[in-house]
Amino acid sequence: MYRQNRQDDSIFDAYGYRFNVGIVLVNQQNQVFFARRIGAHNAWQLPQGGMRAGEDSEQSVKRELFEETGISADAIEILAVSRDFYSYRLPSRYRRRKNFGIQCIGQRQLWYLIRYTAASDREIAVEKVAHPEFDAWEWVDYWQPLDRVVHFKYEVYRGVLQEFAAVLGISEPVPALRVFPQAK
């Protein structure tokens, strides 16, 4: 059972988690697309975005990838979908105000492993999309997002990257757990 936010067609579960798709986009060398959020000091992340009522997850992931990066469906190949949804809870300071009786407390994400198949990086245009969310991007080594992701997304990223490593034939061990300082 889910509820729909009539303002933007986002869908939520009964607890206030927004249904979402996450994207591990890799190039031919299995490097991962990692992008910096606009207006957030050094906040890097993998592409992600809300599922809309009436869309299946594959439609959502293709729409979100295009909206955030400019990459069209012609330049990708879907390699895998996570076995289940991964969830994270947003710290209170990042939660949206209640809209239509729905308080978004976190994300419930279905993840996709996608290969970027275009011959060059010219199709990637984070600055030219209609509503830019990123101001920089780079291809990074497969496990590097674990070193740079915000604390509340860390366990999701670790689980997703570990799940997809086998699909890509990555045999390097998962890096040791990262320890975050306690919030005061």
N, C-alpha and C positions, 0 to 999 in steps of 0.2 A: 504494500500500500504506500502510495506517495501522495504528496500535496503539491499543488502547482502555485507558483507566485504569478499572479495575473499581470504584474507589472512587466516582467521580462521573460515569461515562459520557463523560468528555471523550475526544476523539480526537486523536492526535498523528501527525506524519509520522515517517519513519525517523530523522530528525536531532534530534527533540525539540521541534519547533515544534508548538504547539497550534493545531488548526483552530478558526477563530473567525469571527464575523461582526462587521462594523463598520457603523455607521449614521450617515449624514449626514441628519439630520432638519431639514427646512426648513419655514417657515411660508409664508403666501401672499405675503409680501414678500421671499422668498428669504433670510431671516435664518436662521442656523443655531442649533440647540439646543446649548448648551455647558453642561456641568455640573461642579461641584467635588466631588472624591472626599472621602468622609468620612475624617477623621483624617490627611489629607495636606495639609500647609500649602500652600495656593494651587496645588494640582494640579488643573487643569481638563482635561477630555477630552470626546470624543464618545462616545456609548453604544457598547458593544461587549461581546461575550461568547462563550463557548465553544460550539462545535457539539457536539451529543451524538450518540452512536451511534444510528442509526435515524431521525434527523431529516434532512430535506433543508434546504438553506440558508434557504429562505423560512420554514419552520417555526421554525428557530432564530432568525431575525431578529425574527419576531413575538413569540416567547416572550421573548427578551432585552429587546426594547423594553418589553414589559409589565412584566417583572420589575424593570427599572431605573427606569422612569418612570411606570408605571401607565397608559400609553396603550394602549388596546385596538386590535385590528385594524380595528374599525369606524371609527376616527378617522384612518386613514392611507390613502395611496395610494402604491404602489411605482412610482417613476418610472424607475429604472434600476438595473442591477447592474454592478459593475466588470467589465471585460473579463477580468481575471485576479485571482489572489490577490496581495495585497501582504504583505510580511513585515517584521518588525523583531525584532532580537535584544535580549533583556532584559539590562541590566547585571547582573553577578553578584549584587549585593546584593538584587535583586528576584526572583531565581529561587527557585522552590519547591524544597523538598527532594525527593529521589527518592521516588516512590510506585510500588510494583509494578514497579520496574525502569525507570521513565520519569522522566527529568529534563526539565522544561519549560525550554527555553532561550530561547523567544520565541513570537511569535504569527504565524500564517499566516492572513491575513484576506481574506474575500470581502466587499466593501463594497456597501451598498445606499444609494441615494438615495431618501428617503421624504418625501412631502409630508404634513404634519399638516393634516388637513381639518376638524377640529372647529371649531365657531363661536367657541369661547372657549378659554382656557388652563386652564379648571377641571379637565379630565381629567388634566392633568399633575400628578402627586403623588409626587415623588421621596421625600418623607418618610413616606408612608403605605404603601409597598410592603412585602412580607413581610420582605425582608432588604435594607434600604437601603444603597446604595453611594454615593449623593450626598447632600450636605446643602444644596446651592444649585444653581440653574440660571438661565440667562438666554438670551434670543435675542440673537445678536450678528451683526454684519455678516459677509458670506460669508467673507472672507479672514481675519478676526480670529483664528480658532483657531491660525493659523500663528504669531501673536505670543505665544501663551501656552502652547502644548503643550510637554511635556517633550522634551528633546533626542532621545531614542531613538525617539520616534514622529514626529518632524518630517518626515522624508522620505516616510513613508507618507501623512501628512495632506496634504502638498504635492501628491503624485501623485494622490491621490483627489479632492481639491478641484479640481485642474486638469482631471481627466477629467470630472467632473460639471458643471463650469461651462458647458460647451457645451450640455449637456442643458437647463440652466436659462436659456440665452440670456445668460449673464453674459459681457460682452465686456471687462471691465476686465482688464488684464494681471495675470499672477501676480506677487505681490510679490517683490522682490529676495530672494535667499537670505539666511536668517538665519545669523549667525555665533555659535557657542556657544563660551564660554571652555573651554580645555583643562582636563580633570580633573587634579587633582594627586595 
